[in-house]
Amino acid sequence: MASTRCCILTAALGLAISAGSAFAEPIHVKVGILNDMSGVYADTGGKGSVVAAQMAVEDFAKVNRDVQVEVVAADHQNKPDIGAAVARQWYDRDGVDAILDVPTSSVALAVSQVTREKNKVFIDSGAGTTELTGKQCSPNTIQWTYDTYALSHGTAGAMLERGGDAWYFLTADYAFGLSLQNEATAVIEKGGGRVLGSARVPFPATDFSSFLLQAQSSGAKVVGLANAGGDTINAIKQAHEFGLTDSGQKLAALLIYVVDVHAIGLQTAQGLVLTESFYWDLNPGTRAFSERFYKRNGDAMPTMNHAGVYAGLSHYLKAVAATKSTDPQATMAWMKANPTDDPLFGKGTIRADGRKVHPMYLFEVKAPSESKGAWDLYKLLDTIPADKAFRPLGEGGCPLVGKP
């Protein structure tokens, strides 16, 4: 029943975008946007990722007229079996060349495996687990936007500097949450801090009351939220209802998006320290893209996941045009050999383990009095250079590292 729902949604959201047909034999490319269209991650990816893909194709068409692109989409419902089944159908029956987005780390790992088996291309912008570029790395997978190493080192490191040396975690009980807690724990302990305990929270969750009471009684200075999307929003709102921050404890949202902060409101979210790879108001390039996106996405600014879809697809289409094919070996080799360059992330590179490397940014959520508009939410605290933002290449255990 679940897979039928996916197929119906794929057909409903399928769209054909021609990047020009002036040439007699254009190169045909079919890409699939696979994500959570209706659950806790729908706002951070969802239909907005389809909008971002459309924009990437349209912008590419302005400079290249010999590639014809079709975009389809499906809802994986945050379930690895559904995600893997859709990927197989797309590759085997529907002629999809590349899959993008795929939040929910457990789903992303499953899709990465299927992509390797079918020898296609997977550009992930939504999942955080470092396993995608670690022991489960694949020659067919690129992890574009962020990962749990980058998030943990940015946010946990900042909280340590502010005196937050005793932590308690509320952790989404699946691959992403566990990876985030493990990465943050390593940073905390290396910096001389302690983890006093943790609670594994079923995913997704709506009631955090019992877990927040455990965190409140732990004596921790910082309650680390190793979750995302709707789970993070619910946890922060309920933490304020419980008066957790009134007692002196601080919240650390290890992954939170601009749409989450907007939903929570500055009165509740003010002062949160967070790490992202993209913010709509960062520079002229991000602002220009975001203003276009905003009008097409129901008056909501893009998240870093949306930005990752746009930038990742743009680089992939450049590879298709340059190699004049959709051959996975050729396009992946080109993408890794050539620097990335787009208005959302700037210049970057893709390493042998599939990790896209670019700066990360440490932000603090503004107080209501500091904000000049509904989406004026962050102030920049620090820029983490690309060579410091992500796990060193040799430390992840990726079998591809060191191969010729």
N, C-alpha and C positions, 0 to 999 in steps of 0.2 A: 504493500500500500504506500509506504514511504517513497519507494523509488518511482512509483507512478506519479506521485505529486511532483517529484523533481523533474520528470520528463515533461509534464504539462507546463511547469514553470519555464523550462528551457524553451519550449515552443512559444510561449507567450512573450518572453523577453528577447527571443532571438531577433537579431536585426542585421541587415546587410548594409555595409557602408562601402561604397566604391571609392577607392583612392585614385580614381581616374581609369578610363578605359581607352585612352587615346592610342595606345599601342595595340597591335594586332593580337599579341599573346601576352596579356598581363600575368603576373605571378599571383596566384590565388592563395590566400592565407585565411585560416579559420581559427579563431581564438575563443576560449571559453572562460567566462568569469564565474568562478565557483566560490560561494560564500554563504553566510547566514543571512537570508533575506527576511526572516520573520521572528528571530529570537533575540537573545541578549546582545548580539553583535551586529544587529541589522543597521544601526545608525552609524557605526564605525566603518562598515563596509557596505553590505547590502546593495540596494539599487544605485547608491552613489558611486560604487565602483564601476557599474555599467556606464554611468555618465562620464566618469573619468576615462574609461576606455574609448567611448565615442569621441571625446575631445582629443585624445591622442591620435586616433585614426584621422580625424578631420585636419588636425594640425600637420600631420605627416603628409597628407594629400596636397597641401599647399606647396611642398617642395619636391614631391616625388609622385609622378603620375602613372607609374607602371606596376603598381602593386594594388590588388583588389582584396579588401579585407571584410570578412564576415565575423560578427561578434554574437555569441550566444551566452546564455546565463542560466544558472541553476542554484537551487537552495540545498545545501548539504545538511541542514538542520543540526549542525554540530555533532554529527554522528559519523565516525570513521567508515563504517560499512556502506553508508549511503554515499559518502564522498568518493570512496574507491569504486563503487558501482557506476556512478555517473562518469567518472574519469574513464573507466573501461569502455562504456558505451560511446562516449565521445571519441575516443581513440579508435576503437574497433569498427564502429558502425557509422559515425557521423562525420568523420574526416577532420576532427579537430587537431591542429598542429601544436598548440600551446595552451596551457591553462595558467591563469593568473589569479591573484588574491589569496584565497583559502586561509582565512583565520581559523583558529582552534587547532592547536599544535598536534593533537592526536589525529585529526583529519589530514593535516598537512603532511605528516609523516606517512600516512597511508597513500595519499595521492602521489607523493614523491616516489614511493616504491613502485606503484603502477606505472608512473611515467618512465621510470628506468626500464621496467620490463617491456614496455611498448616502444621504447626509444623515441620519446617525444621531448617536449620542453615544458618545464614548470618554473614560473617566476613567482615566488611567494612574496606577498607584501603584507600579509595579515597575521602570520603565526610568529611566535616569539621563541620557541625552543631552540637552543643552540645545537641540538642533535642534528638539525638539518645541515649544519656545516661541521658537525663533529663525526662521531663514529658511524652515523647513518647518512653521511654526505653522499651525494650522487653526482655523476658527471652531467646529468640532465637537469639539475636543480640549481636555481639561484635564489638566495634569500636577500631581498632587496632593502627593506625599510628599517628594521630594528631587530634586536633579539634580547633575550633576558640578561645576557652579559652587559650589554650597553645600558639597559635600563637600571640594572642593579648598581653598577659602578657609578652611574650618574647620581641617582637619587639617594641610595644608601650612603654613598661617600659624602654627599652634602649634609645629610642628617647627622652623620658622625661628627662632622666639623662643627655642627651646631650643638653638640653635647648629647646627641641621642645615641648612647652607647649600650642601652639595654632594650631588647626587642622582643615582641611577641607577634607571631604571624597568623593571619587568617588566610588560608591557602585554598584556592580552587583545586579540588581533588582530581586533577588530570595532568597530562604531560606539561602543559604550559605553566600552571601554578606551581608544580613541584620544581620545575626548572628555575623559575623565578625565585622561589624561596632558597634553593640551593646556591644560586649565584649570589644573592644578597647576603646569605649567611657567610659565604667565603669573604666577602668584602668587610662585613662587620667584624668577624673574628680576626682578620688580618690587621684591621685598624684598632684592635684592642677592646672591642665591644663584646657583648654576650647576647646569645639568644636564649631567653628564659623559657620558651615553649612555643607551641604552635597548635592550631586546630585545622584539620582537613575538612573543608566545607564542601558538601555535595554540589556538583555543577549541573545546571545553573541553580541559584538559590534566591529566595525572596525574603526569608526570615533569618536574620543574623543575630537575634537576641541572645541566645544561649552562648554563642561564640564570642560576642562582645562582652558578656559578663565574665567569661573566662579571661579575656584579655584585660579587662578592667581590674580584676583581682590579682593579676600576675605581678603587678608592680613594675611593669615595663614602662620605659619612658616613651617608646615608640611602638605603635601598633602598625605593623607592615601589612598592607593589603596586597596579597599576591594573587590578584584576580583582574578582571577587566570588564568593560562594557556595563551592562545592566547590573551585574553583581557588584561592581565598584560603586555605582551610583547608590544602590540600596544600602550597602555597608556604610557609606559615608553619611547618608541621611539618618540612618538608624543610630549611628555612633553619636551624632549630635543630639538626637532625641533622648539617648541614654545619659547625656551629659558627660560623655567620656573625655572630651577635650576640656571641659570645665574643671576637671580634676587635675589638669596639668599634663595629661598624656597627649602626645602628638600623633597624628595620622600620617602615614607615608603611603601614598598611592603609587605603587611601583609601575603600574601601567594605567594611565588615564588619558583620555582624549579631549580635545577642545569641545566636542559635542557633549561629552559627559559633564564637563565643568559648566557649560551653558545650561544643561538640564538641572544640575544641582543648584546653581545660582551662586553669585559671589558672596552673599551673606553667609552661606554655609561653607563654601569652598575656599574662601580667602586664606592666603598663607600657605596653601599646599605647595610643596616643592615637587617638581616632576621633571621627567626627561622625555624629550621627543626629538625626532629627526626632521620635523617640518612644522611650521606654524604659518598660518595664512598671512600674517602681518609682519613677516620676518624681513622682507626686502621687496623692491619693486617687482621682481619676477614672481614671487609667491603671491603678491597682492593682485597682480594682473590676472593670473590664472584663477585665483580664488573668487574674484569678482564675477568672472564668467561662469564658474562652477556654481556659485551661489544662486544665480538666476535660474539654473537648470535643475537644481536639487532642492526645490521646495524651501528656498531661503535659509539654507543651512550651509555653513562653511565646510570646506573639505577637511578630513582627518589626514594623518600621515599615511594611513592605509590607502586612501583614495589617491594621494600623491604618488605613492609607490606603484599603483596600477598604471597611472599615466606615464610616469618616468620609465618603468620597466617595459611597458608595451612600446613606448617610443624607441627605446634602445633595441628591442627585438626587431621592430620593423626596419630600422636602419641596417640590422644584420641581414635580414631577408633581402633588402635591396642591394646591399653590397655583395652578397654571395650569389645573388640571382637564384635563390632556391629556399626551400623550407627544410632542407636536410638538417637534422638536429646536430650532427657533428660539426657541420660547417657553420651554422648560426651560433652555436655555443662557443666554438673556437673564436669566432669573430668578436662576440660580445666580451670575452675575457681578454682578448688581445688589444682591444680598442678602448680607450678611456670613455667613461660615460660623461655626458654633458647636457644638462637640461636646466630650465629656469627654476625648478623646484628644489633640487638637491645640489645644484652646481656641478662641479667636476668631481669625478670619483673613479674608482676602479672595481673590477670584480676579480677576486682572488681564485686561486686554484681550488679551494674548498667550496666555492660558490657564494662566499660572503661578499655582498656589495659593500664597499667601504666609503664612507662620507662622514662629515662632522655630525655630532649629536649636540643638543642644546639643553641646558639646564634652565628651567623657568620657575617662576613663582606666580601663583594665582593672585591677581590684584584684589585689593579691597574695593568695595563698591564706590568709595569716594575717588579712587584713582582711575576708574573706567570711564571712557568717553563714549561708549556705545555698547549695544547688546552683545557684540562679539569681541570687544576689546577686553580680553581676559587675562593675558599673560604679560609679565615683564621678564626680560632676559637677564639671567644671573651670570651665565658663563657659556662659552662655546668650548666643547670638547673636541680637540682636533681629530681628524680621521684616523691617524695612526695610533691614537690613544683610546678611541671610542669603543673598539671591538676587540674581542679576544685575540691574542697573538696567533698567527697562522699555525705555528708549530705546537700549540697547546690543546688543540681540539680533538686530536686522534683521528682526523680524517685520512682514510687510506689513499686519497688522491694526492695529498701533499708530498712533494718530493719526487713525483713521477715525471718523466720527461714529457 
